Amino acid sequence: MADDFLTVEEAAQLLKIGRSTLYDLLRSGELASFLIGHRRRIPRSAIDDLVARLMKEAS
């Protein structure tokens, strides 16, 4: 279950984008996340949803 939630750095590495681009996706609401205390976590399912949406838009 620990792999179900990623840090900002892990999510950026997975998507092969920079942290600032990832934060832009979070701010715009294109990528879901939540806070635990002061630490932001991104559900792996949110990344999968984002990629699926982007693939659909590209086709």
Backbone as CSV, one residue per row, in Angstrom:
resi,resn,N_x,N_y,N_z,CA_x,CA_y,CA_z,C_x,C_y,C_z
1,MET,0.813,-1.203,0.000,0.000,0.000,0.000,0.856,1.266,0.000
2,ALA,2.074,1.184,0.498,2.950,2.352,0.526,3.229,2.866,-0.880
3,ASP,3.240,1.972,-1.875,3.492,2.380,-3.252,2.272,3.032,-3.898
4,ASP,1.139,3.000,-3.229,-0.075,3.595,-3.771,-0.059,5.122,-3.679
5,PHE,0.818,5.671,-2.845,0.894,7.113,-2.626,2.331,7.566,-2.812
6,LEU,2.509,8.559,-3.680,3.845,9.019,-4.037,4.113,10.414,-3.499
7,THR,5.393,10.692,-3.252,5.800,12.053,-2.919,5.820,12.865,-4.215
8,VAL,5.964,14.160,-4.088,6.060,15.026,-5.261,7.261,14.611,-6.105
9,GLU,8.372,14.349,-5.466,9.581,13.960,-6.191,9.393,12.637,-6.931
10,GLU,8.776,11.668,-6.270,8.537,10.369,-6.901,7.593,10.491,-8.095
11,ALA,6.540,11.292,-7.935,5.576,11.477,-9.021,6.236,12.176,-10.204
12,ALA,7.051,13.186,-9.935,7.749,13.896,-11.008,8.690,12.951,-11.743
13,GLN,9.403,12.117,-11.005,10.303,11.151,-11.638,9.520,10.150,-12.485
14,LEU,8.408,9.680,-11.976,7.592,8.715,-12.695,7.086,9.294,-14.023
15,LEU,6.665,10.552,-13.982,6.161,11.213,-15.180,7.278,11.809,-16.044
16,LYS,8.495,11.786,-15.509,9.661,12.347,-16.205,9.462,13.832,-16.511
17,ILE,9.005,14.557,-15.482,8.827,16.003,-15.565,9.492,16.635,-14.352
18,GLY,9.658,17.937,-14.381,10.241,18.656,-13.259,9.231,18.873,-12.144
19,ARG,9.763,19.176,-10.975,8.890,19.437,-9.820,7.960,20.615,-10.070
20,SER,8.470,21.673,-10.706,7.626,22.850,-10.937,6.474,22.518,-11.882
21,THR,6.717,21.686,-12.886,5.643,21.259,-13.787,4.620,20.428,-13.026
22,LEU,5.103,19.577,-12.134,4.186,18.772,-11.329,3.337,19.664,-10.430
23,TYR,3.963,20.658,-9.801,3.199,21.583,-8.960,2.177,22.360,-9.791
24,ASP,2.504,22.684,-11.044,1.527,23.342,-11.925,0.312,22.445,-12.139
25,LEU,0.553,21.149,-12.356,-0.552,20.195,-12.526,-1.402,20.113,-11.259
26,LEU,-0.764,20.154,-10.106,-1.496,20.113,-8.835,-2.322,21.376,-8.641
27,ARG,-1.710,22.533,-8.899,-2.410,23.810,-8.728,-3.619,23.927,-9.642
28,SER,-3.473,23.437,-10.865,-4.563,23.554,-11.833,-5.687,22.550,-11.576
29,GLY,-5.429,21.569,-10.720,-6.436,20.553,-10.444,-6.395,19.386,-11.417
30,GLU,-5.432,19.397,-12.348,-5.320,18.296,-13.304,-4.809,17.018,-12.646
31,LEU,-4.117,17.169,-11.528,-3.583,16.025,-10.798,-4.013,16.140,-9.343
32,ALA,-4.665,15.105,-8.849,-5.178,15.107,-7.476,-4.062,14.797,-6.475
33,SER,-4.197,15.371,-5.292,-3.249,15.091,-4.208,-3.928,15.396,-2.882
34,PHE,-3.236,15.052,-1.812,-3.742,15.367,-0.481,-2.561,15.603,0.445
35,LEU,-2.843,16.212,1.582,-1.818,16.482,2.581,-1.980,15.559,3.770
36,ILE,-0.877,15.086,4.261,-0.811,14.404,5.556,0.146,15.249,6.377
37,GLY,-0.415,15.998,7.297,0.407,16.978,8.006,0.855,18.031,7.012
38,HIS,2.167,18.176,6.848,2.708,19.134,5.882,3.258,18.435,4.641
39,ARG,3.002,17.158,4.517,3.558,16.388,3.411,2.484,16.060,2.386
40,ARG,2.759,16.421,1.132,1.812,16.175,0.052,2.038,14.783,-0.512
41,ARG,0.940,14.088,-0.762,0.994,12.758,-1.359,0.079,12.726,-2.572
42,ILE,0.519,11.973,-3.575,-0.214,11.863,-4.825,-0.578,10.396,-5.024
43,PRO,-1.862,10.081,-5.079,-2.257,8.690,-5.308,-1.778,8.211,-6.678
44,ARG,-1.281,7.008,-6.725,-0.843,6.428,-7.997,-2.002,6.413,-8.992
45,SER,-3.201,6.195,-8.499,-4.378,6.178,-9.379,-4.610,7.544,-10.032
46,ALA,-4.245,8.637,-9.351,-4.401,9.977,-9.932,-3.441,10.164,-11.103
47,ILE,-2.245,9.595,-10.987,-1.286,9.665,-12.092,-1.803,8.844,-13.264
48,ASP,-2.312,7.648,-12.978,-2.873,6.808,-14.038,-4.026,7.523,-14.747
49,ASP,-4.889,8.194,-13.977,-6.016,8.938,-14.556,-5.525,10.084,-15.439
50,LEU,-4.508,10.810,-14.973,-3.948,11.918,-15.748,-3.390,11.417,-17.071
51,VAL,-2.622,10.356,-17.033,-2.023,9.805,-18.255,-3.121,9.339,-19.212
52,ALA,-4.137,8.681,-18.696,-5.242,8.219,-19.547,-5.948,9.402,-20.208
53,ARG,-6.182,10.470,-19.439,-6.829,11.669,-19.980,-5.974,12.293,-21.078
54,LEU,-4.672,12.413,-20.828,-3.769,13.013,-21.807,-3.685,12.167,-23.077
55,MET,-3.677,10.859,-22.913,-3.643,9.964,-24.079,-4.924,10.098,-24.898
56,LYS,-6.056,10.228,-24.215,-7.328,10.371,-24.911,-7.368,11.694,-25.671
57,GLU,-6.864,12.767,-25.052,-6.840,14.067,-25.705,-5.918,14.064,-26.924
58,ALA,-4.864,13.275,-26.866,-3.879,13.240,-27.947,-4.371,12.439,-29.153
59,SER,-5.374,11.624,-28.943,-5.831,10.786,-30.066,-6.915,11.439,-30.874
